[in-house]
Amino acid sequence: MAAPTIERIGEHLFVNADCIRGAAAHLADGSVDLIVTDPPYGIEGDRLDRHYNRDERFVDDGYVEVDARKYASFSRAWIAQAERVLKPGGQLYVVSGYTNLYDVLGALRKTNLREINHIIWKYNFGVYTSSKFVSSHYHILYYAKPGSRRRFNLQSRFALDETAADGRSLNYRDREDVWSINREYKPGQRKNKNELPKALLKKILAYSSKEGELVCDFFLGGGSTAAVAIGMNRRFVGFEISEPTFRSRVPDLRKIVPGSLLEAEPDPHVVRNRGKSWSAAELEQLEGRFRELDASGATRSAIVATLSAELERGAWAIRKRLRSAGTKKV
């Protein structure tokens, strides 16, 4: 068997090989921080025009399907490798349709990985049907490896006290386990069989990784996970068994500017002292500043906003402390 093609782009590694053999050869035990991957369908993926209303002329050749009869053993094999390469506390997100969900869940439950969430990703334009309800969602299985604290960047996208126009918490809404994110359509453009939308990938990477950490995709496909990881200044390693797909996608990934998808300012929403104990000096500052602001005629909401900014505490924590100090209602 010929040696697999290996491409390096800076500190990023791309291997044209089956992910099971590729991971065994190129990834050490406990070396990966985050795996985000979208395995083959196991539903005649080479004829997806039967399932989705699209013109297959614009879809890249070379998609490698998995025989449905072997899907359970295939899932056990690659998920065992995923468990091996994850660091303690490392995380895994698997995107799956419902057809082989039983096999994917069965394989995950044979490992020591711990389930964190079963997320539903609702997208636009589901599979057309005329005699049953339309299927318009995927499953995202979110697991973590025990042994160390799992990273979860609680305020990576919205501060805890950041609200929408209707008064609802943007942070709470963003962390609900049903995600409505549209798939990306490229009419008349070259595309892979199934490319995850950048908005979905940015969300996963924002919550579950940080700059410089190693992100892995066992099924590289169109390279969307790689593009977002590089754009968010993460290190990346990916495996793709299809030679035509690999050849067509790696040149595009060379064009991604590291860090180009990061926000203009790092961690713009973080309430830095959230959860920390209050010192005597901070409590004295809180009560003194409250009296000053109250005497100035500021509204209660303006006072809380000012104190939150000055003390780098959430609004709820500010109100709780003021009430415990006997301050009139805030």
C-alpha positions as CSV (number, residue, x, y, z in Angstrom):
1,M,0.0,0.0,0.0
2,A,1.4,3.4,-1.0
3,A,2.2,5.9,1.7
4,P,-0.6,8.4,2.3
5,T,-0.2,12.0,0.9
6,I,0.6,14.4,3.7
7,E,0.3,18.2,3.3
8,R,1.5,20.7,5.9
9,I,0.3,24.3,6.0
10,G,2.3,26.0,8.7
11,E,1.5,24.1,11.9
12,H,-1.5,22.4,10.4
13,L,-1.5,18.8,9.1
14,F,-3.7,17.2,6.4
15,V,-3.5,13.5,5.7
16,N,-5.0,11.7,2.7
17,A,-5.9,8.5,4.5
18,D,-8.6,6.6,6.3
19,C,-9.0,8.3,9.6
20,I,-8.6,5.1,11.6
21,R,-5.2,4.3,10.2
22,G,-4.3,8.0,9.9
23,A,-5.0,8.8,13.5
24,A,-3.1,5.7,14.7
25,A,-0.1,6.8,12.6
26,H,-0.1,10.6,13.2
27,L,-1.8,11.3,16.6
28,A,-0.4,10.4,20.0
29,D,-2.5,9.4,22.9
30,G,-4.1,12.4,24.6
31,S,-2.9,15.0,22.1
32,V,-6.1,16.6,20.8
33,D,-8.2,19.2,22.5
34,L,-11.3,19.2,20.4
35,I,-12.7,16.9,17.6
36,V,-15.5,18.2,15.4
37,T,-16.6,15.8,12.7
38,D,-19.3,14.8,10.3
39,P,-19.0,11.1,9.4
40,P,-20.3,9.6,6.1
41,Y,-24.1,9.1,6.0
42,G,-24.4,5.4,5.3
43,I,-27.4,6.2,3.1
44,E,-26.1,6.0,-0.4
45,G,-24.3,9.3,-0.1
46,D,-23.1,9.0,-3.7
47,R,-26.8,9.7,-4.7
48,L,-27.8,12.4,-2.4
49,D,-29.9,14.0,-5.1
50,R,-32.4,11.4,-4.0
51,H,-32.5,13.0,-0.5
52,Y,-31.8,16.7,-1.2
53,N,-33.1,18.9,-3.9
54,R,-29.8,20.0,-5.5
55,D,-27.9,19.6,-8.8
56,E,-25.2,17.0,-8.4
57,R,-23.3,18.4,-11.4
58,F,-21.7,21.0,-9.1
59,V,-20.8,18.5,-6.3
60,D,-17.2,17.2,-6.1
61,D,-16.6,13.6,-7.1
62,G,-14.9,11.2,-4.8
63,Y,-17.3,10.9,-1.9
64,V,-16.6,7.6,-0.1
65,E,-19.6,6.0,1.4
66,V,-19.8,3.5,4.2
67,D,-21.9,0.3,3.7
68,A,-24.9,0.5,6.0
69,R,-24.3,-3.1,7.0
70,K,-20.9,-2.2,8.4
71,Y,-21.9,1.1,9.9
72,A,-21.9,-0.1,13.5
73,S,-18.4,-1.6,13.4
74,F,-17.1,1.4,11.4
75,S,-18.5,3.8,14.1
76,R,-16.9,1.7,16.9
77,A,-13.5,1.8,15.2
78,W,-13.2,5.5,14.5
79,I,-14.8,6.6,17.8
80,A,-12.3,4.3,19.7
81,Q,-9.5,6.3,18.0
82,A,-11.2,9.6,18.9
83,E,-11.3,8.5,22.5
84,R,-7.6,7.6,22.4
85,V,-6.3,10.8,21.0
86,L,-8.4,13.2,23.1
87,K,-6.7,14.8,26.1
88,P,-8.4,14.3,29.5
89,G,-11.1,17.0,29.4
90,G,-10.9,17.0,25.6
91,Q,-14.2,17.2,23.7
92,L,-16.0,15.6,20.8
93,Y,-18.8,16.9,18.6
94,V,-20.3,14.3,16.2
95,V,-22.8,15.5,13.6
96,S,-25.2,12.7,12.7
97,G,-28.5,12.1,10.8
98,Y,-31.1,9.9,12.3
99,T,-30.6,6.9,10.0
100,N,-27.5,5.6,11.8
101,L,-27.9,7.5,15.0
102,Y,-28.4,4.2,16.9
103,D,-25.0,2.9,15.8
104,V,-23.2,6.2,16.6
105,L,-24.7,6.4,20.0
106,G,-24.0,2.7,20.6
107,A,-20.3,3.2,19.7
108,L,-20.0,6.3,22.0
109,R,-21.6,4.4,24.9
110,K,-19.0,1.7,24.6
111,T,-16.3,4.2,25.4
112,N,-15.5,6.1,28.7
113,L,-16.5,9.3,27.1
114,R,-19.2,11.3,28.9
115,E,-22.3,12.7,27.3
116,I,-22.6,16.5,27.8
117,N,-25.5,17.4,25.5
118,H,-27.6,15.9,22.7
119,I,-28.0,19.0,20.5
120,I,-30.6,19.4,17.7
121,W,-29.4,21.4,14.8
122,K,-32.5,22.7,12.8
123,Y,-31.7,23.9,9.3
124,N,-33.6,25.4,6.4
125,F,-35.0,23.3,3.6
126,G,-35.3,19.8,4.9
127,V,-35.7,16.6,3.0
128,Y,-38.9,16.9,0.9
129,T,-41.6,14.4,1.7
130,S,-45.3,14.0,0.7
131,S,-46.5,11.3,3.0
132,K,-44.8,12.1,6.3
133,F,-43.4,15.0,8.2
134,V,-40.4,16.8,6.7
135,S,-37.0,16.0,8.2
136,S,-35.2,19.3,8.8
137,H,-32.7,18.6,11.5
138,Y,-29.4,16.8,12.4
139,H,-28.2,15.5,15.8
140,I,-25.0,16.9,17.3
141,L,-23.6,14.5,19.9
142,Y,-21.4,16.4,22.4
143,Y,-19.2,14.2,24.5
144,A,-16.1,14.8,26.7
145,K,-13.2,12.7,28.0
146,P,-13.1,12.4,31.8
147,G,-9.9,13.0,33.8
148,S,-9.6,16.8,33.7
149,R,-11.7,19.9,33.7
150,R,-13.6,20.4,30.4
151,R,-13.2,23.7,28.7
152,F,-16.5,25.6,28.3
153,N,-16.1,29.3,27.5
154,L,-19.4,30.5,29.0
155,Q,-19.2,34.1,27.8
156,S,-17.3,33.6,24.6
157,R,-20.2,34.9,22.5
158,F,-22.5,36.8,24.9
159,A,-22.2,38.2,28.4
160,L,-24.5,36.6,31.0
161,D,-26.3,39.9,31.5
162,E,-26.5,40.8,27.8
163,T,-30.1,41.1,26.6
164,A,-31.9,41.2,23.3
165,A,-34.5,43.8,22.4
166,D,-37.2,41.7,23.9
167,G,-35.4,41.6,27.2
168,R,-34.4,37.9,27.0
169,S,-30.8,36.8,27.8
170,L,-28.7,36.4,24.7
171,N,-26.4,34.1,26.5
172,Y,-29.2,31.8,27.7
173,R,-30.8,31.7,24.2
174,D,-27.4,31.0,22.5
175,R,-26.8,28.0,24.9
176,E,-30.2,26.3,24.4
177,D,-29.7,22.8,22.9
178,V,-31.8,23.5,19.8
179,W,-29.8,25.5,17.2
180,S,-31.4,27.1,14.2
181,I,-28.6,27.6,11.8
182,N,-29.1,27.6,8.0
183,R,-27.1,25.4,5.8
184,E,-24.9,27.3,3.3
185,Y,-26.0,27.0,-0.3
186,K,-23.8,27.7,-3.3
187,P,-25.9,27.5,-6.4
188,G,-23.8,26.9,-9.5
189,Q,-20.6,26.7,-7.4
190,R,-18.3,23.7,-6.7
191,K,-19.1,22.1,-3.3
192,N,-18.6,19.0,-1.3
193,K,-21.3,16.4,-0.6
194,N,-22.0,18.0,2.8
195,E,-20.3,21.1,4.2
196,L,-21.1,22.2,7.7
197,P,-22.0,25.9,7.9
198,K,-19.3,28.2,9.2
199,A,-21.8,29.8,11.7
200,L,-22.3,26.4,13.4
201,L,-18.5,25.6,13.5
202,K,-17.6,29.1,14.9
203,K,-20.1,28.5,17.7
204,I,-18.7,25.1,18.6
205,L,-15.1,26.3,18.5
206,A,-15.9,29.5,20.5
207,Y,-17.4,27.5,23.4
208,S,-15.1,24.5,23.4
209,S,-11.6,25.7,22.5
210,K,-9.2,28.6,22.6
211,E,-6.4,30.0,20.4
212,G,-3.5,27.6,19.9
213,E,-5.4,24.4,20.9
214,L,-5.4,21.5,18.5
215,V,-8.7,20.8,16.7
216,C,-9.2,17.6,14.6
217,D,-11.6,16.5,12.0
218,F,-11.6,12.8,11.2
219,F,-13.6,13.3,8.0
220,L,-12.2,16.4,6.4
221,G,-14.5,16.5,3.4
222,G,-15.0,20.0,2.1
223,G,-12.6,21.4,4.7
224,S,-15.1,23.7,6.5
225,T,-13.9,22.7,10.0
226,A,-10.3,23.2,9.0
227,A,-11.1,26.6,7.4
228,V,-12.9,27.8,10.6
229,A,-10.2,26.4,12.9
230,I,-7.4,28.1,11.1
231,G,-9.5,31.3,10.8
232,M,-10.0,31.2,14.6
233,N,-6.3,30.7,15.2
234,R,-6.5,27.1,16.3
235,R,-4.0,24.4,15.2
236,F,-5.6,21.8,13.0
237,V,-5.2,18.2,11.9
238,G,-7.6,16.4,9.5
239,F,-8.0,13.1,7.6
240,E,-9.7,12.5,4.3
241,I,-9.8,9.1,2.6
242,S,-10.9,10.4,-0.9
243,E,-8.0,11.4,-3.0
244,P,-10.0,13.7,-5.4
245,T,-11.6,15.5,-2.5
246,F,-8.3,15.9,-0.7
247,R,-6.6,17.2,-3.9
248,S,-9.3,19.7,-4.6
249,R,-9.6,21.1,-1.0
250,V,-6.1,21.5,0.3
251,P,-5.2,24.3,-2.1
252,D,-8.2,26.3,-0.9
253,L,-7.1,25.8,2.7
254,R,-3.7,27.3,1.9
255,K,-5.5,30.6,1.3
256,I,-7.0,30.9,4.8
257,V,-5.5,33.7,6.9
258,P,-4.8,32.5,10.4
259,G,-6.9,34.5,12.9
260,S,-9.1,36.1,10.2
261,L,-12.3,34.9,11.8
262,L,-11.5,36.2,15.3
263,E,-13.4,39.1,16.8
264,A,-11.6,42.5,16.6
265,E,-11.0,42.3,20.3
266,P,-10.4,39.1,22.2
267,D,-13.1,38.0,24.7
268,P,-15.2,41.1,24.3
269,H,-18.1,39.8,26.5
270,V,-16.3,38.2,29.4
271,V,-17.4,39.3,32.9
272,R,-13.9,38.8,34.4
273,N,-14.7,38.6,38.1
274,R,-17.7,36.3,37.7
275,G,-17.9,33.7,40.5
276,K,-15.0,35.2,42.5
277,S,-15.3,35.9,46.2
278,W,-15.8,39.6,47.1
279,S,-13.0,41.2,49.1
280,A,-13.7,43.7,51.8
281,A,-12.2,46.5,49.7
282,E,-14.6,45.6,46.8
283,L,-17.6,45.6,49.1
284,E,-16.6,49.0,50.4
285,Q,-16.2,50.3,46.9
286,L,-19.6,48.9,45.9
287,E,-21.5,50.5,48.7
288,G,-19.6,53.8,48.4
289,R,-20.1,54.1,44.7
290,F,-23.8,53.1,45.0
291,R,-24.3,56.0,47.4
292,E,-22.6,58.4,45.1
293,L,-24.5,57.3,42.0
294,D,-27.8,57.2,43.9
295,A,-27.2,60.8,45.1
296,S,-26.6,61.9,41.5
297,G,-30.1,60.9,40.5
298,A,-29.1,58.0,38.3
299,T,-31.7,55.4,37.6
300,R,-31.4,52.0,39.3
301,S,-30.6,50.3,36.0
302,A,-27.9,52.9,35.2
303,I,-26.4,52.4,38.6
304,V,-26.2,48.7,38.2
305,A,-24.7,49.0,34.7
306,T,-22.0,51.4,36.0
307,L,-21.1,49.2,38.9
308,S,-21.0,46.1,36.7
309,A,-18.5,47.8,34.4
310,E,-16.4,49.2,37.2
311,L,-16.2,46.1,39.3
312,E,-16.4,43.6,36.3
313,R,-19.2,41.7,37.9
314,G,-22.5,40.6,36.5
315,A,-25.6,42.6,37.1
316,W,-27.2,39.8,39.1
317,A,-24.2,39.7,41.4
318,I,-24.2,43.5,41.9
319,R,-27.9,43.5,42.8
320,K,-27.6,40.5,45.2
321,R,-24.7,42.2,47.1
322,L,-26.5,45.5,47.4
323,R,-29.6,43.8,48.7
324,S,-27.6,41.8,51.3
325,A,-26.0,45.1,52.4
326,G,-29.5,46.4,53.2
327,T,-29.6,48.8,50.2
328,K,-33.1,49.7,49.1
329,K,-34.5,47.8,46.1
330,V,-32.3,47.7,43.0
